Amino acid sequence: MRPHFCSRRHFIRANSFGLGSLALATLLRDDGLLGAPVKPAIAPERFDLLPKPPHFAPKAKAMISLFMIGGPSQMDLFDPKPMLTKYDGQKFPGDIRYDNAAEASSKVLGSPWKFSPHGQCGIELSELLPHLGGIADEITLIRSMHTGVNNHGQSMFALHNGRITAGHPTLGSWLTYGLGSETQNLPAYVALTHPSGMPLLHGDNWTSGWLPSIFQGTHVRPTEPRILNLDPPAHLAGEAQRRQLELLRSINETHLAEHPGESDLEARIASYALAAKMQTAAKEAFDISNEPAHINKLYGIDKDVTRDYGTRCLIARRMVERGVRFVQVLNVGQSWDHHGSILGELPRRCAEVDQPCAALITDLKQRGLLDSTVVHWGGEMGRLPVLQNDIGRDKCGRDHNTYGFSTWMAGGGFRGGYVHGETDEWGHEAVKDVVNHYDWHATLLHLFGLDWKRLTYKRATTELSLVNGQPARVVKEMLA
């Protein structure tokens, strides 16, 4: 063969079906190095929200995530650091990883709020969280959270979907994919947003990403009507609507049969069916008017400052009580992002949520639901030990810190009255028993009876998971 004909294409064509290629395949098979053949699906895969068995016996059945977008300051709320008080106003002696270098300062900012021990466990908490102090014996306080991606979006993605980029399924979607829902009359996954507006990243907080659309979270509005377009027009109510829905169901089944394997179409049809069921179930679940006065008072619904958050925490309890798998309670924008005016803004944020969050734990426990419900409180980051915006004490704040921050968990198999991990003496970096976002995910899945290595979804030819091949571990020290 002349040299200019010895191309790769000619070589492959000449050798693909020869004895050499057959011999190579045999040798690879004998050595266990030959990839398994791709088996075509016998029938299109179907997805639904019916209850599914876990991999092993679970502790948790539902989760409520009280997500504080922006980054609550750990050294002012959960992680007391005497060194900050001692060196307040002095130059920080080490290196700082700033996010906003233009407004940065190297001056140490000691916490202006006092810490004291709470509960029989003696967990030290800030005076800004007196109600949390009352339930200290119920929580696992993690002081060593770490994502290491020092901005809001990337760190939120890390905690929500296990990666630092958008477009991937969130934790709530993975749980509903793996376990389905215990109710077929309400959404399996609910997101409760703030009256003042949407959270940072909007729907990315509850997206199903590339999982089938049926596992996406349902956005519930903070005011009535909480779910739009739920009620039929007056002239279609009753028997007329029943007959119309029956006709629609028949047409949809025929259409789906002509388009097998279209998961988005299946999800749309399922959402129409769920909407019909929710006309009664959702109204009852979102209606707190029949809750007794002492429950409204417990959540702070009788006070202006706590009314909104208390209402949404109470609705979250009512959701899991009725079989909803995952509930998010979200703040507006990134309202915990205190680059400035932290002395005034942090107390206001704490006053809005402290009583309702503690009430949620108390209420779940007295109803026998806390043992099977995980409650999470925390943001996507913490803050730095030095001050930012050095233009007067009333204007100063703290910059981002994802290298060591705090969050707390309660119920669903977590240890009560337990502190896990440590940051350095300045509260800058986690240095002991670090909990990465993928460790946190593996631990949560474990409590739900799901093996994080086995909970996968095949996208094209690739097996994908929430943990996504990272060196995760179940943090068993945090478990009861």
C-alpha positions as CSV (number, residue, x, y, z in Angstrom):
1,M,0.0,0.0,0.0
2,R,1.4,3.3,-1.0
3,P,2.2,5.7,2.1
4,H,-0.5,8.2,1.2
5,F,-3.2,5.5,1.5
6,C,-2.1,4.4,5.0
7,S,-4.6,6.7,6.8
8,R,-6.3,5.9,10.1
9,R,-9.5,5.4,8.2
10,H,-7.9,2.8,5.9
11,F,-6.3,1.1,8.9
12,I,-9.5,0.8,10.9
13,R,-11.5,-0.5,7.8
14,A,-8.8,-3.1,7.1
15,N,-8.6,-4.4,10.6
16,S,-12.0,-4.0,12.2
17,F,-13.3,-7.5,11.1
18,G,-10.0,-9.3,10.9
19,L,-8.7,-12.1,13.0
20,G,-6.5,-9.7,15.0
21,S,-9.5,-7.7,16.3
22,L,-11.4,-10.8,17.2
23,A,-8.4,-12.1,19.1
24,L,-8.0,-8.8,20.9
25,A,-11.6,-8.9,22.0
26,T,-11.2,-12.4,23.3
27,L,-8.1,-11.5,25.3
28,L,-9.8,-8.4,26.8
29,R,-12.8,-10.5,27.7
30,D,-10.7,-13.2,29.4
31,D,-8.9,-10.5,31.5
32,G,-12.1,-8.8,32.5
33,L,-11.2,-5.6,30.6
34,L,-13.9,-5.7,28.0
35,G,-16.7,-3.2,28.5
36,A,-20.2,-4.7,29.0
37,P,-22.4,-4.5,25.9
38,V,-25.0,-1.9,25.9
39,K,-28.4,-3.5,26.1
40,P,-31.3,-1.7,24.5
41,A,-34.3,-0.9,26.6
42,I,-37.1,-3.4,26.1
43,A,-39.6,-0.6,26.7
44,P,-39.5,3.1,27.4
45,E,-38.8,3.9,31.1
46,R,-41.7,5.4,33.0
47,F,-41.4,7.8,35.9
48,D,-43.9,8.5,38.6
49,L,-44.2,9.8,42.2
50,L,-45.6,6.6,43.8
51,P,-43.8,5.5,47.0
52,K,-40.7,3.5,46.3
53,P,-38.7,1.3,48.7
54,P,-35.4,2.7,50.0
55,H,-32.2,0.7,49.8
56,F,-32.3,0.0,53.5
57,A,-34.3,0.9,56.6
58,P,-34.5,4.8,56.8
59,K,-34.6,7.1,59.8
60,A,-36.0,10.0,57.8
61,K,-39.1,10.3,55.6
62,A,-39.3,14.0,55.0
63,M,-37.0,17.1,55.0
64,I,-37.6,20.8,55.6
65,S,-34.8,23.1,54.5
66,L,-34.8,26.5,56.1
67,F,-32.3,28.0,53.7
68,M,-30.8,31.4,54.6
69,I,-29.4,32.7,51.3
70,G,-26.6,35.2,51.7
71,G,-24.4,33.7,54.4
72,P,-25.2,34.0,58.1
73,S,-22.2,35.1,60.1
74,Q,-21.0,32.0,62.1
75,M,-18.8,33.9,64.5
76,D,-21.7,36.1,65.5
77,L,-24.3,33.3,65.8
78,F,-22.8,29.8,66.3
79,D,-19.1,29.8,66.6
80,P,-17.7,32.1,69.4
81,K,-14.1,33.2,68.9
82,P,-12.4,34.9,71.9
83,M,-9.4,35.8,69.7
84,L,-11.7,38.1,67.6
85,T,-12.7,39.9,70.8
86,K,-9.1,40.1,72.0
87,Y,-7.8,41.5,68.7
88,D,-10.8,43.6,67.7
89,G,-9.7,46.5,65.5
90,Q,-6.1,45.2,65.1
91,K,-4.5,43.9,62.0
92,F,-5.3,40.2,61.2
93,P,-2.0,38.3,61.6
94,G,-2.5,35.8,58.8
95,D,-3.7,35.5,55.2
96,I,-7.4,36.2,54.3
97,R,-9.1,34.9,51.2
98,Y,-11.2,37.9,50.2
99,D,-14.1,37.8,47.7
100,N,-14.4,41.6,47.4
101,A,-10.9,43.0,47.6
102,A,-12.0,46.6,46.8
103,E,-13.9,46.9,50.1
104,A,-11.6,44.6,52.1
105,S,-9.9,45.4,55.3
106,S,-7.4,43.5,57.4
107,K,-8.9,44.7,60.7
108,V,-10.2,42.1,63.0
109,L,-13.9,42.5,63.8
110,G,-14.9,41.0,67.2
111,S,-18.4,39.9,67.7
112,P,-20.5,42.6,69.5
113,W,-22.9,39.9,70.8
114,K,-22.5,37.7,73.8
115,F,-22.5,33.9,73.7
116,S,-23.7,31.6,76.5
117,P,-24.3,27.9,77.0
118,H,-27.7,26.4,76.4
119,G,-29.5,23.2,77.2
120,Q,-28.1,20.2,79.1
121,C,-25.6,19.9,76.3
122,G,-24.1,23.3,76.9
123,I,-23.9,24.4,73.3
124,E,-22.7,28.0,73.1
125,L,-25.0,30.2,71.0
126,S,-25.4,34.0,70.4
127,E,-27.8,36.2,72.3
128,L,-29.4,36.9,68.9
129,L,-30.9,33.4,68.9
130,P,-32.6,33.0,72.3
131,H,-35.4,30.7,70.9
132,L,-32.8,28.4,69.3
133,G,-31.2,28.2,72.7
134,G,-34.4,26.7,74.0
135,I,-34.1,23.7,71.7
136,A,-30.3,23.3,71.8
137,D,-30.7,19.7,73.0
138,E,-32.5,18.8,69.8
139,I,-29.9,20.0,67.3
140,T,-26.6,18.9,65.7
141,L,-24.6,22.1,65.2
142,I,-22.0,21.7,62.4
143,R,-19.2,24.3,62.8
144,S,-17.0,22.9,60.0
145,M,-19.1,23.2,56.8
146,H,-17.0,23.7,53.7
147,T,-17.7,24.2,50.0
148,G,-14.6,26.2,49.1
149,V,-16.3,28.1,46.2
150,N,-16.3,31.6,47.5
151,N,-19.4,33.2,45.9
152,H,-23.1,32.8,46.3
153,G,-24.2,31.1,43.1
154,Q,-21.5,28.4,43.1
155,S,-21.8,27.6,46.7
156,M,-25.6,27.5,46.5
157,F,-25.3,25.1,43.6
158,A,-22.8,23.0,45.6
159,L,-25.2,22.6,48.5
160,H,-28.3,22.2,46.3
161,N,-27.1,20.0,43.5
162,G,-23.6,18.7,44.4
163,R,-21.8,20.7,41.7
164,I,-20.8,24.4,41.3
165,T,-22.7,24.9,38.1
166,A,-26.4,25.3,37.2
167,G,-28.7,22.9,35.4
168,H,-28.4,19.9,37.7
169,P,-31.0,18.2,39.9
170,T,-31.4,19.6,43.4
171,L,-31.5,17.5,46.6
172,G,-35.3,17.6,46.8
173,S,-35.5,16.2,43.2
174,W,-33.1,13.4,44.0
175,L,-35.1,12.4,47.1
176,T,-38.4,12.4,45.2
177,Y,-36.7,10.5,42.3
178,G,-35.4,7.8,44.7
179,L,-38.4,7.5,47.1
180,G,-41.4,9.0,45.4
181,S,-44.0,10.7,47.6
182,E,-46.3,9.5,50.4
183,T,-49.1,11.7,49.0
184,Q,-50.6,11.7,45.6
185,N,-52.8,14.7,46.3
186,L,-50.1,17.3,47.0
187,P,-46.7,18.1,45.3
188,A,-43.9,15.9,46.4
189,Y,-41.5,18.8,46.6
190,V,-42.6,22.3,47.6
191,A,-40.7,25.7,47.6
192,L,-42.2,28.5,49.8
193,T,-40.9,31.9,48.9
194,H,-40.9,35.3,50.6
195,P,-43.6,38.0,50.1
196,S,-41.1,40.6,49.0
197,G,-39.8,38.6,46.1
198,M,-38.0,35.6,44.8
199,P,-34.7,34.2,46.2
200,L,-31.4,34.5,44.5
201,L,-31.2,32.2,41.5
202,H,-35.0,31.9,41.4
203,G,-36.1,28.5,40.1
204,D,-32.6,27.0,40.2
205,N,-33.3,26.4,43.9
206,W,-35.9,23.8,43.1
207,T,-35.1,22.6,39.6
208,S,-35.0,18.9,38.6
209,G,-32.2,19.6,36.1
210,W,-31.8,16.7,33.7
211,L,-33.9,14.4,35.9
212,P,-37.5,13.9,34.4
213,S,-39.6,17.1,35.0
214,I,-42.0,15.2,37.3
215,F,-39.4,15.6,40.1
216,Q,-39.2,19.4,39.9
217,G,-40.2,21.4,42.9
218,T,-43.5,23.2,42.9
219,H,-43.3,27.0,43.7
220,V,-45.9,28.0,46.3
221,R,-46.6,31.7,46.4
222,P,-46.4,33.5,49.8
223,T,-49.9,35.0,49.4
224,E,-53.3,33.7,48.1
225,P,-53.7,32.2,45.7
226,R,-50.7,30.2,46.7
227,I,-50.8,28.0,43.6
228,L,-52.1,29.8,40.5
229,N,-54.9,28.6,38.3
230,L,-56.0,25.9,40.8
231,D,-59.7,26.8,40.8
232,P,-62.0,26.2,37.7
233,P,-64.3,29.0,36.4
234,A,-67.7,28.9,38.0
235,H,-69.4,27.6,34.9
236,L,-67.1,24.5,34.8
237,A,-67.2,23.6,38.5
238,G,-68.7,20.2,39.6
239,E,-70.0,17.7,37.1
240,A,-68.9,19.7,34.0
241,Q,-65.3,19.8,35.2
242,R,-65.4,16.1,36.1
243,R,-66.5,15.2,32.5
244,Q,-64.0,17.6,31.0
245,L,-61.1,16.0,33.0
246,E,-62.2,12.5,32.0
247,L,-62.1,13.5,28.3
248,L,-58.8,15.2,28.8
249,R,-57.4,12.1,30.5
250,S,-58.5,9.9,27.6
251,I,-57.0,12.2,25.0
252,N,-53.7,12.5,26.9
253,E,-53.4,8.7,27.2
254,T,-53.9,8.3,23.5
255,H,-51.3,11.0,22.8
256,L,-48.8,9.5,25.2
257,A,-49.2,6.1,23.6
258,E,-48.2,7.7,20.3
259,H,-45.1,9.3,21.9
260,P,-43.6,6.6,24.2
261,G,-40.6,7.6,26.4
262,E,-41.4,11.4,26.4
263,S,-40.8,12.1,30.0
264,D,-41.6,15.8,29.8
265,L,-45.0,14.9,28.3
266,E,-45.6,12.4,31.1
267,A,-44.7,15.0,33.6
268,R,-47.1,17.5,32.1
269,I,-50.0,15.0,32.1
270,A,-49.2,14.1,35.7
271,S,-49.2,17.7,36.7
272,Y,-52.7,18.2,35.2
273,A,-53.9,15.2,37.2
274,L,-52.3,16.4,40.3
275,A,-53.8,19.9,39.9
276,A,-57.3,18.4,39.9
277,K,-56.6,16.5,43.1
278,M,-55.1,19.7,44.7
279,Q,-58.2,21.7,44.3
280,T,-59.3,20.3,47.6
281,A,-56.2,18.9,49.2
282,A,-53.9,22.0,48.7
283,K,-56.5,24.5,49.9
284,E,-56.9,22.5,53.1
285,A,-53.1,22.0,53.6
286,F,-52.3,25.7,53.0
287,D,-55.1,27.0,55.2
288,I,-53.9,27.6,58.7
289,S,-57.1,29.4,59.9
290,N,-58.1,26.3,61.9
291,E,-54.9,26.0,63.8
292,P,-55.4,26.6,67.5
293,A,-54.4,30.0,69.0
294,H,-51.5,28.5,71.0
295,I,-49.9,27.1,67.8
296,N,-50.2,30.5,66.1
297,K,-48.6,32.1,69.2
298,L,-45.9,29.4,69.3
299,Y,-44.8,30.3,65.7
300,G,-45.1,34.1,66.3
301,I,-47.9,34.5,63.8
302,D,-49.5,37.0,66.3
303,K,-46.5,39.4,65.8
304,D,-45.6,41.5,62.7
305,V,-41.9,40.7,62.8
306,T,-42.4,36.9,62.7
307,R,-45.8,36.5,61.0
308,D,-44.5,35.7,57.5
309,Y,-41.8,33.3,58.5
310,G,-43.9,31.7,61.2
311,T,-46.7,31.2,58.6
312,R,-44.4,29.5,56.2
313,C,-42.8,27.3,58.9
314,L,-46.3,26.2,60.0
315,I,-47.3,25.4,56.4
316,A,-44.1,23.4,56.1
317,R,-45.1,21.3,59.1
318,R,-48.6,20.8,57.6
319,M,-46.9,19.7,54.3
320,V,-44.8,17.0,55.8
321,E,-47.7,16.0,58.0
322,R,-49.6,15.2,54.9
323,G,-46.9,13.2,53.2
324,V,-44.9,15.8,51.2
325,R,-41.3,14.6,50.9
326,F,-39.3,17.9,50.7
327,V,-40.1,21.5,51.6
328,Q,-37.9,24.6,51.2
329,V,-38.5,27.8,53.0
330,L,-36.5,30.6,51.2
331,N,-35.7,34.2,51.9
332,V,-35.9,37.1,49.5
333,G,-32.8,37.7,47.3
334,Q,-29.7,37.1,49.5
335,S,-30.9,39.0,52.5
336,W,-28.3,37.4,54.8
337,D,-25.4,38.8,52.8
338,H,-24.1,41.4,55.3
339,H,-21.2,43.1,53.6
340,G,-22.3,46.3,55.4
341,S,-24.4,47.4,58.3
342,I,-24.2,44.0,60.0
343,L,-24.7,45.5,63.4
344,G,-28.3,46.5,62.5
345,E,-29.2,44.0,59.8
346,L,-28.1,40.7,61.4
347,P,-30.3,41.3,64.5
348,R,-33.3,42.0,62.2
349,R,-32.8,38.8,60.2
350,C,-32.5,36.8,63.4
351,A,-35.6,38.3,64.9
352,E,-37.6,37.3,61.8
353,V,-36.7,33.6,61.9
354,D,-35.5,32.6,65.4
355,Q,-38.9,32.0,67.0
356,P,-40.6,30.3,64.0
357,C,-37.6,28.0,63.4
358,A,-37.5,26.9,67.1
359,A,-41.3,26.5,67.1
360,L,-41.1,24.2,64.1
361,I,-38.8,21.8,66.0
362,T,-41.0,22.0,69.1
363,D,-44.2,21.4,67.1
364,L,-42.8,18.5,65.1
365,K,-41.6,16.9,68.3
366,Q,-44.9,17.2,70.1
367,R,-46.6,15.6,67.1
368,G,-44.2,12.7,66.9
369,L,-42.9,13.9,63.6
370,L,-39.4,15.0,64.5
371,D,-37.9,11.6,64.5
372,S,-38.8,11.1,60.9
373,T,-38.3,14.7,59.6
374,V,-34.9,16.3,59.0
375,V,-34.8,20.0,59.6
376,H,-31.9,22.0,58.2
377,W,-31.0,25.6,59.0
378,G,-28.2,27.4,57.2
379,G,-26.9,29.3,54.2
380,E,-24.4,28.7,51.4
381,M,-21.6,30.3,53.3
382,G,-20.4,32.2,56.4
383,R,-18.4,35.4,56.9
384,L,-14.8,36.5,57.4
385,P,-13.2,37.4,60.8
386,V,-12.2,40.9,59.5
387,L,-14.4,43.8,58.8
388,Q,-15.5,45.0,55.4
389,N,-16.5,48.6,54.5
390,D,-14.3,50.3,57.0
391,I,-16.2,53.6,56.9
392,G,-17.6,53.7,60.3
393,R,-18.8,51.0,62.8
394,D,-22.5,51.3,61.9
395,K,-21.6,50.8,58.2
396,C,-19.2,47.9,58.5
397,G,-19.9,44.2,57.6
398,R,-18.1,41.0,56.8
399,D,-17.1,39.4,53.4
400,H,-17.9,35.9,52.2
401,N,-16.3,32.7,53.7
402,T,-17.0,29.2,52.3
403,Y,-13.9,27.7,53.9
404,G,-15.4,27.1,57.4
405,F,-19.0,28.0,58.4
406,S,-21.9,26.8,60.5
407,T,-25.2,25.1,59.9
408,W,-27.5,23.1,62.1
409,M,-29.7,20.0,61.7
410,A,-32.4,18.4,63.8
411,G,-34.5,15.3,63.7
412,G,-34.6,12.5,61.2
413,G,-31.7,10.6,62.8
414,F,-29.3,13.4,63.7
415,R,-27.8,13.5,67.2
416,G,-29.4,16.0,69.6
417,G,-27.2,18.4,71.6
418,Y,-24.1,17.7,69.6
419,V,-21.4,20.0,68.1
420,H,-19.5,18.7,65.2
421,G,-16.2,20.0,63.9
422,E,-14.2,23.2,64.5
423,T,-12.8,26.2,62.7
424,D,-9.4,27.8,63.5
425,E,-9.1,30.2,66.4
426,W,-10.3,33.1,64.1
427,G,-13.3,31.3,62.5
428,H,-11.7,31.5,59.1
429,E,-11.2,27.9,58.0
430,A,-12.6,24.5,59.1
431,V,-9.7,22.6,60.7
432,K,-11.3,19.6,62.4
433,D,-13.9,17.0,61.2
434,V,-14.5,19.0,58.0
435,V,-18.0,18.4,56.4
436,N,-17.8,19.0,52.7
437,H,-21.1,19.5,50.8
438,Y,-20.8,16.1,49.3
439,D,-20.3,14.5,52.8
440,W,-23.5,16.3,53.8
441,H,-25.4,15.0,50.8
442,A,-24.1,11.4,51.4
443,T,-25.2,11.6,55.1
444,L,-28.7,13.0,54.2
445,L,-29.3,10.3,51.6
446,H,-28.1,7.7,54.2
447,L,-30.7,8.9,56.7
448,F,-33.4,8.4,54.0
449,G,-32.3,4.9,53.5
450,L,-30.5,5.6,50.2
451,D,-27.0,4.5,49.3
452,W,-25.4,7.5,47.6
453,K,-23.4,5.2,45.3
454,R,-26.5,3.4,44.1
455,L,-28.9,6.4,43.7
456,T,-28.0,7.1,40.1
457,Y,-29.7,8.2,36.8
458,K,-28.5,7.2,33.4
459,R,-28.2,10.2,31.1
460,A,-27.3,9.0,27.6
461,T,-24.7,6.4,28.5
462,T,-23.4,8.1,31.8
463,E,-24.5,7.1,35.3
464,L,-24.9,10.4,37.2
465,S,-25.6,11.0,40.9
466,L,-26.0,13.7,43.5
467,V,-22.5,13.1,44.9
468,N,-21.1,12.8,41.4
469,G,-17.9,10.7,42.0
470,Q,-16.5,12.9,44.8
471,P,-14.8,11.4,47.8
472,A,-17.8,11.5,50.0
473,R,-18.4,9.8,53.3
474,V,-21.4,9.4,55.6
475,V,-20.5,11.4,58.7
476,K,-21.7,8.8,61.2
477,E,-20.5,10.9,64.2
478,M,-23.5,13.2,63.6
479,L,-26.0,10.4,63.7
480,A,-28.0,9.3,66.7
